[in-house]
Amino acid sequence: MFKIIPCFYSEYGRYITKLRAIPSHIDCLKPVERRCLLGLYEKAKDKKVKSAKVIGTVIANWHCHGDLSTYGTLVNLVQNGYAIGQGNWGSPGLVEDSSPAAPRYTEVKLEKWVVEIAFKYHKFVPWEEIELDPEPVYLPCPVPLGLIGEGIIQGISFHRTVIPKYKFKDLIKRCIYLLENDKNSIDKCIIKPSIKGCITTEAEKDSYKKLLTDGEGVLNIIPNGNIDKKYIEIFGRSPFKSFNGLIKAAQKDKKTKKKKLEVYLDDLCDRNINIRVTPEKPKKTNLNNLATKIWNDYLISKSKFTCYVCNEQGLIELIGIDKLILNSYHYWKLAVLNKKIHTFNKFNEKKFENAIIQIIRYIFEQYKSHKVDDIIKYYKQLTNGKNHELELDYYDTKAKQWSKVKGEITEDDIKKVCKKKSIQALIEQQIDEQKITNDLILCRKSIDNNDIECLNEIKGMVH
């Protein structure tokens, strides 16, 4: 038992880390979030559909876990702006959160910006059968998709993950800066986390910088508010602190019959709107002093952020935001390159097919044959039993260099082309060899300039 139980727990811990609780070091998404986005892309890319349909797709294809956890993730995606919801999706309130309706009543659609950014190249990344059907290992995006928004990423395993989110344009600006500047000048483009309804300040020196470089930092999260002539309004709530302390302070203690704060809390009936604090003795109360006390004692949260993520080996790693950005950019750039190589190979296939059509034409002109078997027979005679070879360009992604390969035109290749169209149609088909050549030249140039083109593409995203 002493030997077996630790093995089981460590195996379970690795499973929880990689497939449940901790975000990826590439796109900063947990597996269930990635799967929900994939389900939305397949079922709700162009129009709103029932949430139950998306949940069913996710569970049936990729996520062999409960429907409640899947719907909870879908709700978070809607509330955080990754998807558009119709119906009662609940809302994060100031005092308490309102619950969403059942998935059979709500409808959902994937946000257009997610389609454009995260699913433009998703077919050109590795797909694996992680738990059920094949799914992308990550969603390619110039900056980590999970970091975009207003709020935090939380994950509980053997390590507690608390990662702040940022505005998309800030992440892009930081990415451009990291790519174009030396590490020594890193202080000139510091970006700040974005927490909905709150502002952040550094609780310790250089916390913003430490979050970017080391993945750890302590911040003060301060809810927004306003001081009017007669009362104080509170607009935001820290993700780590509720208003329970403030509510209790405004209520009489059962034993002493006294309040810690001599105030009234208004608008608590609608717990999703701002809270109004009115002093019991307005003329004798300094609103500025009262506001300072309320914020310091009950609202401001001093929180430590720790950017723990799961790497490719399934191990937890503490990584700075900068490295997460560069990781995401590197894998996105690789997906862009894979798409260009895929396009180049398609042009090569067209060039190869055109060469076969030219052979069929020549045999037809010489022997007037309309039968596939006769064309293959004459092809063997013309080549003396040896297959004709066509020289093609090939790009090696690992070596990052071009090489020449010789493609043999076999009998099967001729049969394959002849199955697409009749011999007569192939003979009459117009072939623009110059266009194919030009397309190959342009595509090869684009592959060679992939680094520059990718950088220019993200520069355009800033605007």
C-alpha positions in Angstrom: 0.0 0.0 0.0 2.8 2.4 0.8 4.3 1.9 -2.6 1.1 1.7 -4.7 -0.9 4.6 -3.3 1.8 7.3 -4.0 2.0 6.0 -7.6 -1.8 6.2 -8.0 -1.9 9.8 -6.5 1.0 11.0 -8.7 -0.7 9.6 -11.8 -4.0 11.2 -10.8 -2.2 14.5 -10.1 -0.6 14.4 -13.6 -4.0 13.7 -15.1 -5.6 16.6 -13.2 -2.8 18.9 -14.1 -2.8 18.2 -17.9 -6.4 17.5 -18.6 -8.5 19.4 -16.1 -7.2 22.1 -13.8 -4.1 23.9 -15.2 -4.0 26.1 -18.4 -1.7 25.3 -21.3 1.7 27.1 -21.7 0.8 27.9 -25.3 -2.8 29.3 -25.4 -3.4 29.6 -21.7 -6.6 27.6 -22.0 -7.7 24.7 -19.9 -8.7 21.6 -21.9 -12.5 22.1 -21.2 -12.3 25.7 -22.4 -10.5 24.7 -25.6 -13.0 22.0 -26.2 -16.0 24.3 -25.6 -14.5 26.8 -28.1 -14.0 24.0 -30.6 -17.6 22.9 -30.1 -18.8 26.5 -30.6 -16.8 26.7 -33.8 -18.3 23.6 -35.2 -22.0 24.2 -34.1 -22.4 27.9 -33.4 -19.9 29.7 -35.7 -22.5 31.5 -37.9 -25.7 31.4 -35.9 -27.0 31.0 -32.4 -27.9 27.4 -31.3 -29.2 25.8 -28.2 -26.5 25.6 -25.5 -27.4 22.0 -24.9 -26.4 21.2 -28.5 -22.9 22.6 -28.0 -22.6 20.8 -24.6 -23.6 17.5 -26.2 -21.1 18.0 -29.0 -18.3 18.7 -26.5 -19.1 15.8 -24.3 -19.6 13.3 -27.1 -16.5 14.2 -29.1 -13.8 15.4 -26.7 -14.8 15.9 -23.0 -15.6 12.7 -21.2 -16.7 14.5 -18.0 -19.9 16.0 -16.6 -22.3 18.3 -18.4 -22.5 20.7 -15.5 -18.8 21.5 -15.6 -19.0 21.9 -19.4 -22.0 24.3 -19.1 -20.2 26.2 -16.3 -17.3 26.7 -18.7 -19.6 27.8 -21.5 -21.2 30.3 -19.1 -17.7 31.7 -18.3 -16.9 32.0 -22.0 -20.1 34.0 -22.5 -19.6 36.3 -19.5 -16.0 36.9 -20.5 -16.8 37.9 -24.1 -15.6 34.8 -26.0 -19.2 33.9 -27.1 -22.5 35.7 -27.5 -25.4 34.4 -25.4 -29.1 34.8 -25.7 -31.4 34.2 -22.7 -30.6 34.2 -19.0 -26.8 33.6 -18.8 -26.5 34.9 -15.3 -24.1 37.7 -14.4 -21.3 38.3 -11.9 -22.8 40.6 -9.4 -21.3 43.0 -6.8 -22.6 41.1 -3.8 -23.6 37.7 -5.3 -23.7 36.1 -8.8 -27.0 35.4 -10.4 -27.3 31.8 -11.8 -27.9 31.1 -15.5 -30.9 29.3 -16.9 -30.7 25.6 -17.8 -28.9 24.9 -21.1 -32.1 23.9 -22.8 -33.4 27.5 -22.5 -30.3 29.4 -23.5 -28.7 30.0 -26.9 -25.1 30.8 -27.8 -22.9 31.8 -30.7 -19.1 32.1 -31.0 -17.8 35.7 -31.1 -16.5 36.8 -34.5 -13.1 38.0 -33.2 -12.5 34.5 -31.8 -13.2 32.9 -35.2 -10.9 35.4 -36.9 -8.0 35.1 -34.4 -8.1 31.6 -33.0 -9.6 29.5 -35.8 -7.9 30.9 -38.9 -5.1 28.3 -38.7 -6.4 25.7 -36.2 -6.3 22.9 -38.9 -2.6 23.4 -39.3 -1.6 22.5 -35.7 -1.1 19.0 -34.3 -4.3 17.1 -33.5 -4.3 14.2 -31.0 -6.7 11.7 -29.5 -6.2 13.1 -26.0 -9.3 11.5 -24.4 -11.9 10.8 -27.1 -11.8 12.1 -30.7 -8.9 14.0 -32.2 -8.6 17.6 -31.1 -6.1 20.4 -31.6 -3.3 20.4 -29.0 -3.7 24.2 -28.9 -5.6 27.0 -30.6 -3.1 29.1 -32.6 -3.3 32.8 -31.7 -0.6 35.6 -31.9 -1.0 36.1 -28.1 -2.4 33.5 -25.6 -6.1 33.4 -26.1 -6.8 32.7 -22.5 -5.0 35.9 -21.4 -7.4 38.1 -23.4 -10.1 39.8 -21.4 -10.9 41.3 -18.0 -10.3 39.1 -15.0 -8.2 36.2 -13.9 -7.4 32.5 -14.7 -7.6 30.2 -11.7 -6.7 26.6 -11.4 -6.2 24.3 -8.4 -4.0 21.3 -8.4 -0.8 20.7 -6.4 -0.1 24.4 -7.2 -2.5 27.3 -7.2 -2.7 29.1 -10.5 -3.8 32.7 -10.5 -3.0 34.4 -13.8 -4.2 37.9 -14.6 -5.8 38.8 -18.0 -4.9 41.7 -20.2 -6.4 43.7 -23.0 -5.8 42.3 -26.5 -4.1 45.4 -27.9 -1.8 45.6 -24.8 -0.8 41.9 -25.4 -0.1 42.6 -29.1 1.9 45.7 -28.3 4.0 43.8 -25.7 4.5 41.0 -28.2 5.8 43.4 -30.9 8.0 45.1 -28.3 9.5 41.8 -27.2 10.2 40.8 -30.8 11.8 44.1 -31.9 13.8 45.2 -28.8 16.5 43.9 -26.6 15.7 42.3 -23.2 17.6 45.0 -21.4 15.1 47.7 -22.4 12.1 45.6 -21.1 10.9 48.4 -18.7 9.7 50.7 -21.5 6.6 48.8 -22.5 5.1 47.5 -19.2 1.5 46.4 -19.5 -1.0 46.2 -16.7 -3.6 43.5 -15.9 -7.2 44.2 -16.7 -9.7 43.4 -13.9 -13.4 44.2 -14.7 -14.8 47.0 -12.5 -11.4 47.5 -10.7 -8.0 49.1 -11.0 -4.7 47.5 -10.0 -1.6 49.0 -8.3 1.6 47.4 -7.3 1.6 46.1 -3.7 5.3 45.5 -4.0 8.0 47.2 -6.0 8.1 46.2 -9.7 5.2 43.8 -9.4 4.0 44.5 -12.9 7.5 43.8 -14.3 7.9 40.6 -12.1 4.6 39.3 -13.5 5.8 39.8 -17.0 9.3 38.3 -16.5 9.0 35.9 -13.6 5.3 35.0 -13.5 4.9 36.2 -9.9 3.7 39.5 -8.5 1.6 41.0 -5.7 -1.0 43.5 -6.7 -3.7 45.7 -5.0 -7.0 45.2 -6.6 -9.1 48.3 -5.9 -12.9 48.3 -6.9 -14.0 51.4 -8.7 -16.2 53.9 -6.9 -17.4 57.5 -6.6 -18.1 60.0 -3.8 -21.2 62.0 -4.3 -22.4 64.9 -2.1 -24.4 62.7 0.3 -23.2 59.1 -0.3 -20.5 56.8 -1.6 -21.1 54.5 -4.6 -19.2 51.2 -5.2 -19.1 50.0 -8.8 -16.7 47.0 -8.8 -15.7 44.0 -6.8 -12.3 42.3 -6.4 -12.3 38.7 -7.7 -10.8 37.7 -4.3 -13.0 39.6 -1.9 -16.8 39.8 -1.4 -18.9 42.4 0.3 -19.8 40.2 3.3 -17.5 42.1 5.6 -19.0 45.4 4.6 -22.5 44.1 5.0 -21.8 42.8 8.5 -20.1 46.0 9.5 -23.3 47.9 8.6 -25.5 45.6 10.6 -25.9 45.7 14.4 -24.1 43.1 16.4 -26.5 40.8 18.3 -24.6 41.1 21.5 -23.4 44.7 21.6 -26.3 46.1 19.6 -23.8 48.3 17.8 -22.4 48.7 14.3 -18.8 48.9 13.2 -19.9 51.4 10.6 -22.7 53.8 11.2 -24.0 53.6 7.6 -26.9 52.4 5.5 -26.3 50.2 2.5 -28.8 50.9 -0.3 -29.5 49.1 -3.6 -28.7 45.7 -2.1 -32.0 44.4 -3.4 -30.5 44.4 -6.9 -27.2 42.8 -6.2 -25.8 43.2 -9.7 -25.9 47.0 -9.6 -23.6 49.4 -7.7 -23.9 49.7 -3.9 -24.7 53.0 -2.3 -23.3 53.8 1.2 -25.1 56.5 3.1 -23.8 57.7 6.6 -26.3 57.7 9.4 -25.1 61.1 10.5 -24.3 62.9 7.2 -23.4 66.3 8.7 -20.9 64.9 11.2 -19.3 62.4 8.8 -16.4 63.1 6.5 -17.2 61.2 3.3 -13.6 61.1 2.2 -12.4 59.6 5.4 -15.3 57.1 5.4 -14.6 56.1 1.8 -10.9 55.5 2.7 -11.8 53.3 5.7 -14.3 51.3 3.6 -11.8 50.7 0.8 -8.9 49.9 3.1 -10.8 47.6 5.5 -13.3 45.9 3.3 -12.7 46.3 -0.4 -9.0 46.4 -1.4 -7.6 43.0 -2.0 -3.8 42.4 -1.8 -3.4 39.4 -4.0 -0.5 37.3 -5.2 -0.5 36.2 -8.8 1.3 33.0 -9.7 1.5 32.0 -13.4 1.6 28.2 -13.2 0.9 26.5 -16.5 1.2 22.9 -17.9 4.0 22.3 -20.4 4.1 19.7 -23.2 5.4 17.0 -20.8 2.4 17.5 -18.5 4.5 19.1 -15.8 3.6 22.3 -13.9 5.9 25.3 -14.6 6.1 28.8 -13.4 6.3 31.1 -16.5 6.2 34.8 -16.9 3.6 36.5 -19.1 6.4 37.5 -21.6 7.3 33.9 -22.2 3.7 32.9 -22.5 3.3 35.6 -25.2 6.4 34.5 -27.1 5.3 30.8 -26.8 1.9 31.6 -28.3 3.4 33.7 -31.0 6.0 31.0 -31.9 3.4 28.3 -32.3 1.0 30.6 -34.1 3.8 31.5 -36.6 4.4 27.8 -37.1 0.8 27.2 -37.9 0.9 30.1 -40.4 3.9 28.5 -42.0 2.2 25.1 -42.1 -0.7 26.6 -44.0 1.7 28.2 -46.5 3.5 24.9 -47.0 0.1 23.2 -47.4 -0.8 25.7 -50.1 2.6 25.3 -51.8 2.1 21.5 -51.9 -1.3 22.0 -53.5 0.4 24.0 -56.3 3.0 21.2 -56.6 0.2 18.6 -56.9 -1.4 20.8 -59.6 2.0 21.0 -61.4 2.4 17.2 -61.1 -1.2 16.6 -62.4 -0.5 19.0 -65.4 2.5 17.0 -66.3 0.4 13.8 -66.3 -2.2 15.5 -68.5 0.6 16.5 -71.0 1.7 12.8 -71.1 -1.9 11.7 -71.8 -2.2 14.4 -74.6 1.0 13.2 -76.2 0.0 9.6 -76.2 -3.4 10.5 -77.6 -1.9 12.5 -80.4 0.5 9.7 -81.3 -1.8 6.6 -80.8 -5.3 8.0 -80.8 -6.2 6.0 -77.7 -9.2 6.8 -75.5 -8.7 3.9 -73.0 -6.8 4.2 -69.8 -5.2 0.7 -70.1 -3.9 1.6 -73.6 -2.5 4.9 -72.3 -0.6 3.1 -69.5 0.6 0.5 -72.1 2.0 3.2 -74.4 3.4 5.1 -71.4 5.5 2.0 -70.4 6.7 1.7 -74.0 7.7 5.4 -74.2 9.6 5.3 -70.9 11.1 1.8 -71.4 9.5 0.6 -68.2 11.0 3.4 -66.1 8.7 6.0 -64.6 9.0 9.6 -65.8 10.4 11.9 -63.1 9.4 15.4 -62.3 11.6 17.7 -60.2 9.8 19.5 -57.4 10.7 21.9 -54.6 10.3 20.7 -51.0 10.6 22.8 -47.8 12.0 21.1 -44.7 10.4 22.8 -41.6 12.9 21.4 -39.2 16.0 22.3 -41.2 14.3 25.5 -42.5 15.7 25.1 -46.0 14.6 24.1 -49.5 15.6 21.0 -51.4 14.8 19.3 -54.7 12.9 16.0 -54.8 12.0 13.9 -57.8 8.5 12.8 -58.1 7.9 9.7 -60.2 4.8 9.5 -62.4 3.5 6.0 -61.8 0.6 4.0 -63.4 -1.5 4.7 -60.3 -0.9 8.4 -60.7 -2.2 8.2 -64.3 -5.2 6.1 -63.2 -6.0 8.6 -60.5 -6.0 11.6 -62.9 -8.1 9.7 -65.4 -10.7 8.9 -62.8 -11.4 12.6 -62.2 -12.3 13.3 -65.9 -12.7 11.5 -69.1 -9.8 11.3 -71.5 -11.5 13.7 -73.9 -12.1 16.2 -71.1 -8.4 16.0 -70.0 -7.2 16.5 -73.6 -9.4 19.6 -74.0 -8.6 21.0 -70.5 -6.7 24.3 -70.6 -3.4 24.3 -68.8 -1.8 27.6 -67.7 1.7 26.5 -66.7 2.9 30.1 -66.3 0.2 30.8 -63.7 1.2 27.6 -61.7 4.8 28.7 -61.9 4.0 32.2 -60.7 1.9 30.9 -57.9 4.7 28.6 -56.7 7.2 31.5 -56.9 4.9 33.7 -54.8 4.1 31.0 -52.3 7.8 30.1 -51.9 8.6 33.8 -51.4 5.9 34.0 -48.7 7.3 30.9 -46.9 10.8 32.5 -46.9 9.4 35.7 -45.6 7.1 34.1 -43.0 8.8 35.8 -40.0 8.4 39.3 -41.5 4.9 38.7 -42.8 3.7 37.4 -39.4 5.2 40.4 -37.6 3.5 42.8 -40.1 0.2 41.0 -39.5 0.2 41.5 -35.8 1.3 45.1 -36.3 -1.9 45.6 -38.2 -3.9 44.2 -35.3 -2.9 47.1 -33.1 -5.1 49.4 -35.2 
